[in-house]
Amino acid sequence: QVQVVESGGGLVQAGGSLRLSCAASAGSFRSYAMGWFRQAPGKERELFAAISWGGDSTYNMDSVKGRFTISRDNAKNTVYLQMNSLKPEDTAVYYCNALRSYYSRAPRYDSWGQGTQVTVSS
C-alpha cells in the first residue's frame, strides 16, 4: 500500500497562492495514477484533480480549472498541487491518494493521510 503525507497548507488571503506536496512511500507509487481530494466543513470529500502515472495526462474539476495545477516527480515519489487565485470556497482539508485508475478517479485505498488544512480568508 502506498502511504502518503500531505503538507504545504496554511492561511492565505483570497487571490493568494499555495503549493501542496504529497510525499508517498516508495514501491508502487510510480505505477499509480494519483489524485488530490478535498473536504470542506459539512461536505463530502471530493476528487478535484488527478494525474496519470506517467504525468502526461491531468484532470481538473471545473471549479479549479485555470487556477490549480497538479504535477508529479516520480523520482521523488511526490505529487504537487500549485494553487493560484485562491478563493474562500477553496477552504478545506486537502488529501491525496492513489487512484484505482486515472479514468475511474476513485481512491485506491480506504485509509487516508492526515491531510493539510487550507484556509482562504476574504
Secondary structure, DSSP 8 states (H G I E B T S, - for coil): ---EEEE--EEEETT--EEEEEEE-SSGGGGS-EEEEEE-TTS--EEEEEE-TTSS-EEE-GGGTTTEEEEEEGGGTEEEEEE-S--GGG-EEEEEEEBS-TTT--BS-S-----EEEEEE-
